Amino acid sequence: MTTITATLHNNKDVKLLQEVLNRFGIAYTINEDTNEYPFTEAELKSFRDTQKAFKEGKIIAKDWSEIQKDLDRAFH
């Protein structure tokens, strides 16, 4: 038996590798790093844009209830 460990940073790569392994009948396990934030690139860009707009005085801070919804969605 041989074990190969690969670190993939893109969900598309994970799906592609799963397809290949399945086609060859190779058993595998997936371990996801739970320390990484589950935000998409679009969400991160939105957060950065909002932060910039806030610092430039173009918008005001979010209401706590909105922040709590974002945190609940991200970590639950």
C-alpha distances in whole Angstrom, upper triangle without the diagonal:
4,7,10,13,17,20,22,26,27,27,27,24,22,24,23,19,19,21,19,15,17,19,15,14,11,11,12,15,18,19,23,25,28,30,30,34,33,36,36,38,41,41,41,43,46,45,46,49,50,50,52,55,55,56,58,60,60,58,58,56,54,55,53,52,50,48,47,46,44,42,42,40,38,37,37
4,7,10,13,17,19,23,24,24,25,21,20,22,21,17,17,19,17,14,17,18,15,15,11,11,11,13,16,17,21,22,26,27,28,31,31,34,34,35,38,39,38,40,43,43,43,46,48,47,49,52,52,53,55,57,57,55,56,53,51,53,51,50,48,46,45,44,42,40,40,38,36,35,35
4,7,10,13,16,20,21,21,22,19,17,19,19,15,15,18,16,13,16,18,15,15,11,10,9,11,13,14,17,19,22,24,24,27,27,30,30,31,35,35,34,37,39,39,40,43,44,44,46,48,49,49,52,54,53,52,52,49,48,49,47,46,45,42,42,41,38,37,36,35,32,31,32
4,7,10,13,16,18,18,19,16,14,17,16,12,14,16,14,12,15,17,15,15,11,11,9,11,12,13,15,17,21,22,22,25,25,28,27,28,32,32,32,34,37,36,37,40,41,41,43,45,46,46,49,51,50,49,50,47,45,47,45,45,43,41,40,39,36,35,35,33,31,30,31
4,7,10,13,15,16,17,14,13,16,16,12,13,17,15,13,16,19,17,17,14,13,10,10,10,10,12,13,17,18,18,22,22,24,24,25,29,29,28,31,33,33,33,36,38,37,39,42,42,43,45,47,47,46,46,43,42,43,42,41,39,37,37,36,33,32,32,30,27,27,28
4,6,10,12,13,14,11,10,13,13,10,12,15,14,13,16,18,17,18,15,14,11,11,10,10,11,13,16,17,16,19,20,22,21,22,26,26,25,27,30,30,30,33,35,35,36,39,40,40,42,44,44,43,43,41,40,41,40,40,37,35,35,34,31,30,30,28,25,25,27
4,7,9,11,13,10,9,13,14,11,13,16,16,15,18,20,20,21,18,17,14,13,10,10,10,10,14,14,13,16,16,18,18,19,22,23,22,24,27,26,27,30,31,31,32,35,36,36,39,41,40,39,40,37,36,38,36,36,34,32,32,31,28,27,27,26,22,22,24
4,6,8,9,7,7,10,11,10,12,14,15,15,17,19,20,20,18,17,14,13,10,11,10,10,14,15,12,15,15,16,15,16,19,20,19,21,24,24,25,27,29,29,30,33,34,35,37,39,38,37,38,35,34,36,35,35,32,30,30,29,26,25,26,24,21,21,23
4,7,9,8,8,12,13,12,14,17,17,18,20,22,23,24,21,21,17,16,13,12,10,10,13,13,10,12,12,13,12,12,16,17,16,18,20,20,21,23,25,25,27,29,30,31,33,35,34,33,34,32,31,33,32,32,29,27,27,26,23,22,24,21,18,19,21
4,5,5,7,9,10,11,13,15,16,17,19,20,22,23,21,21,18,17,13,14,12,13,15,15,12,13,12,12,11,11,14,16,15,17,20,20,21,23,25,25,27,29,30,31,33,35,34,33,34,32,30,33,32,31,29,27,27,26,23,23,24,21,18,20,21
4,5,5,6,9,10,11,13,14,15,17,19,20,21,19,19,16,15,12,13,11,13,14,16,13,13,11,12,10,12,14,16,16,18,20,21,22,24,26,27,28,30,31,33,34,36,35,33,34,32,30,32,31,30,28,26,27,25,22,22,22,19,17,18,19
4,5,5,6,9,10,11,13,14,15,17,19,20,19,19,17,17,14,16,14,16,18,20,17,17,15,15,13,14,16,18,18,20,22,23,24,26,28,29,30,32,33,35,36,38,36,35,36,35,33,35,34,33,30,29,30,27,25,25,25,22,20,22,23
4,5,5,6,8,10,11,12,14,15,17,18,17,17,15,15,13,14,13,15,18,19,17,18,16,17,15,16,18,20,20,22,24,25,26,28,30,31,32,34,35,36,38,40,39,38,39,37,35,37,37,36,33,31,32,30,27,27,27,24,22,24,25
4,5,5,6,9,10,11,12,14,16,16,15,14,12,11,9,11,11,13,16,18,16,17,15,17,15,17,19,21,21,23,25,26,27,29,31,31,33,35,36,37,39,41,40,38,39,37,35,37,36,35,32,31,31,29,26,26,26,23,21,22,22
4,6,5,6,9,10,10,12,15,15,14,15,13,13,11,14,13,16,18,20,18,19,17,18,16,18,20,21,22,24,26,27,28,30,32,33,34,36,37,39,40,42,40,39,40,38,36,38,37,35,33,32,31,29,27,27,27,23,22,23,23
4,5,5,6,9,10,11,13,14,14,15,13,14,13,16,16,19,21,23,21,22,20,21,19,20,22,24,24,26,28,29,30,32,34,35,36,38,40,41,42,44,42,41,43,41,39,41,40,39,36,35,35,33,30,30,30,27,25,26,27
4,5,5,6,8,10,11,12,11,12,10,12,11,14,14,17,20,22,20,22,20,22,20,21,24,25,26,28,30,31,32,34,35,36,38,40,41,42,44,46,44,43,44,42,40,42,41,40,37,36,36,34,31,31,31,28,26,27,27
4,5,5,6,9,10,10,9,10,8,10,9,13,14,17,20,22,21,22,20,22,21,23,25,26,27,29,31,31,33,35,36,37,39,41,42,43,45,47,45,44,45,42,40,42,40,39,37,35,35,33,31,30,30,27,25,26,26
4,6,5,6,9,10,10,12,11,13,13,17,17,21,23,26,24,25,23,24,23,24,26,28,29,30,32,33,35,36,38,39,41,42,44,45,47,48,47,45,46,44,42,44,43,41,39,38,37,35,33,33,32,29,28,28,28
4,5,5,6,9,9,11,11,14,14,18,19,22,25,27,25,27,25,26,25,26,28,30,30,32,34,35,36,38,40,41,42,44,46,47,48,50,49,48,49,47,45,46,45,44,41,40,40,38,35,35,35,32,30,31,31
4,5,5,6,5,7,8,11,12,15,17,21,23,26,25,27,25,27,26,27,30,31,31,33,35,36,37,39,41,42,43,45,47,48,50,51,50,49,49,47,45,47,45,44,42,40,40,38,35,35,34,32,30,30,30
4,5,5,6,8,9,12,13,17,19,22,24,27,26,28,26,28,27,28,30,32,33,34,36,37,39,40,42,43,45,46,48,49,51,52,51,49,50,48,46,47,45,44,42,41,40,38,36,35,34,32,30,30,30
4,5,8,10,12,15,17,20,22,25,28,31,29,31,29,30,29,30,32,34,35,36,38,39,41,42,44,45,47,48,50,51,53,54,53,51,52,50,48,49,48,47,44,43,43,41,38,38,37,35,33,34,33
4,5,9,11,15,17,20,22,26,28,31,30,32,30,32,31,32,34,36,36,38,40,41,42,44,46,47,48,50,52,53,54,56,55,54,54,52,50,51,50,49,47,45,45,43,40,40,39,37,35,35,35
4,6,9,13,15,19,22,25,27,30,30,32,30,32,31,33,35,36,37,39,41,42,43,45,46,47,49,51,52,53,55,57,55,54,55,52,50,51,49,48,46,45,44,42,40,39,38,36,34,34,33
4,6,10,13,16,19,22,25,28,27,29,28,30,30,31,34,35,35,37,39,40,41,43,45,45,47,49,50,51,53,55,54,52,53,51,48,50,48,47,45,43,42,40,38,38,37,34,33,32,32
4,7,10,14,17,20,22,25,25,28,26,29,29,31,33,34,34,37,39,39,40,43,44,44,46,48,49,50,52,54,53,51,52,49,47,48,46,44,43,41,40,38,36,35,34,32,30,30,29
4,7,10,13,16,19,22,22,24,23,26,25,28,30,31,31,33,35,35,37,39,40,41,43,45,46,47,49,51,50,48,48,45,43,44,42,41,40,38,37,35,33,32,31,29,27,26,26
4,7,10,13,15,18,19,21,20,23,23,26,28,28,29,31,33,33,34,37,38,38,41,43,43,44,47,48,47,45,45,42,40,41,39,38,36,35,33,32,30,29,28,26,24,23,23
4,6,10,12,15,15,17,16,19,20,22,25,25,25,28,29,29,31,33,34,34,37,39,39,40,43,44,43,42,42,39,37,38,36,35,33,31,30,29,27,25,25,23,21,20,20
4,7,9,12,12,15,15,18,19,21,24,24,23,27,28,27,29,32,33,32,35,37,37,38,41,42,42,40,40,37,35,36,34,33,31,29,28,27,25,23,23,21,19,18,18
4,6,9,9,11,11,14,15,18,21,20,20,23,24,24,25,28,29,29,31,33,34,35,37,39,38,36,36,33,31,32,30,29,28,26,25,24,21,20,20,18,15,14,15
4,5,6,9,10,13,15,17,20,19,18,22,23,22,23,27,27,27,29,32,31,32,35,36,36,34,34,31,29,31,28,28,27,24,23,23,20,18,19,18,14,13,15
4,5,8,9,12,15,17,20,18,18,21,22,21,22,26,26,25,28,30,30,31,34,35,35,32,32,29,27,28,25,25,24,21,20,20,18,15,15,15,12,10,12
4,7,9,12,15,17,19,17,16,20,21,19,20,24,24,23,26,28,28,28,31,32,33,31,30,27,25,27,24,24,23,20,19,20,17,15,16,16,12,11,13
4,6,9,11,13,16,14,13,16,18,16,18,21,21,21,23,26,25,26,29,30,30,29,28,25,24,25,24,24,22,19,19,19,16,14,16,14,11,11,14
4,6,9,11,13,11,10,14,15,13,15,18,18,18,20,23,22,23,26,27,27,25,25,22,20,22,20,20,18,16,16,16,12,11,13,11,8,8,12
4,7,10,12,10,10,14,14,13,16,18,18,19,22,23,23,25,27,28,28,25,25,23,21,22,21,20,18,16,16,15,11,11,12,9,6,8,10
4,7,8,6,6,10,10,10,12,15,15,16,18,20,20,22,24,25,24,22,23,20,18,20,20,19,16,15,15,14,10,11,13,10,7,10,13
4,5,5,6,9,10,11,12,14,15,17,18,20,21,23,24,26,24,23,24,22,20,22,22,22,18,17,18,17,13,14,16,13,11,14,16
4,5,5,6,9,10,11,12,14,15,16,18,20,21,22,24,23,22,23,22,21,23,24,23,20,19,20,19,15,17,19,16,14,17,19
4,5,5,6,9,10,10,12,14,15,16,18,20,21,22,21,20,21,20,19,22,22,22,18,17,20,18,14,16,18,15,14,18,20
4,5,5,6,9,10,10,12,14,15,16,18,20,21,19,18,19,17,16,18,19,18,15,14,16,14,11,13,15,12,11,14,17
4,5,5,6,9,10,11,12,14,15,17,18,20,19,18,19,17,16,19,19,20,16,15,17,16,12,14,16,14,12,15,18
4,5,5,6,8,10,10,12,14,15,16,18,17,16,18,17,17,20,21,21,18,17,19,18,15,17,19,17,15,19,21
4,5,5,6,9,10,10,12,14,15,16,15,13,15,14,14,17,18,18,15,14,17,16,12,15,18,16,15,18,20
4,5,5,6,9,10,10,12,14,15,14,13,14,12,12,15,16,16,13,12,15,14,11,13,16,15,13,16,19
4,5,5,6,9,10,11,12,14,14,13,14,13,14,17,18,20,17,15,18,18,15,16,19,18,16,19,22
4,5,5,6,9,10,11,12,11,11,13,13,14,17,19,20,17,16,19,19,16,18,21,20,18,22,24
4,5,5,6,9,10,11,9,8,10,9,10,14,15,17,14,13,16,16,14,16,19,18,17,20,23
4,6,5,6,9,10,10,9,10,9,11,14,16,18,15,13,17,18,15,16,20,19,18,21,24
4,5,5,6,9,9,9,11,12,14,17,19,21,18,17,21,21,18,20,23,23,21,24,27
4,5,5,6,5,6,9,10,12,16,18,20,17,17,20,21,18,20,24,23,22,25,28
4,5,5,6,5,6,7,10,13,15,18,15,15,18,19,17,19,22,22,22,24,27
4,5,8,8,9,10,13,16,18,21,19,17,21,22,20,21,25,25,24,26,29
4,6,8,10,12,15,18,21,23,21,20,24,25,23,24,28,27,26,29,32
4,6,7,10,13,16,19,21,19,19,23,24,22,24,27,27,27,29,32
4,7,10,13,16,19,21,18,18,22,23,21,23,26,26,26,29,31
4,7,9,12,15,17,15,15,19,19,18,20,23,23,23,26,28
4,7,9,12,14,13,13,17,18,17,19,22,22,22,25,27
4,7,9,12,10,10,13,15,14,15,18,19,19,21,23
4,6,8,6,7,10,11,11,13,15,16,17,19,20
4,5,5,7,9,10,11,13,15,16,17,19,20
4,5,5,6,9,10,10,12,14,15,16,18
4,5,5,6,9,10,10,12,14,15,16
4,5,5,6,9,10,11,13,14,15
4,5,5,6,9,10,11,12,14
4,5,5,6,9,10,11,11
4,5,5,6,9,10,10
4,6,5,6,9,10
4,5,5,6,8
4,5,5,6
4,6,6
4,6
4
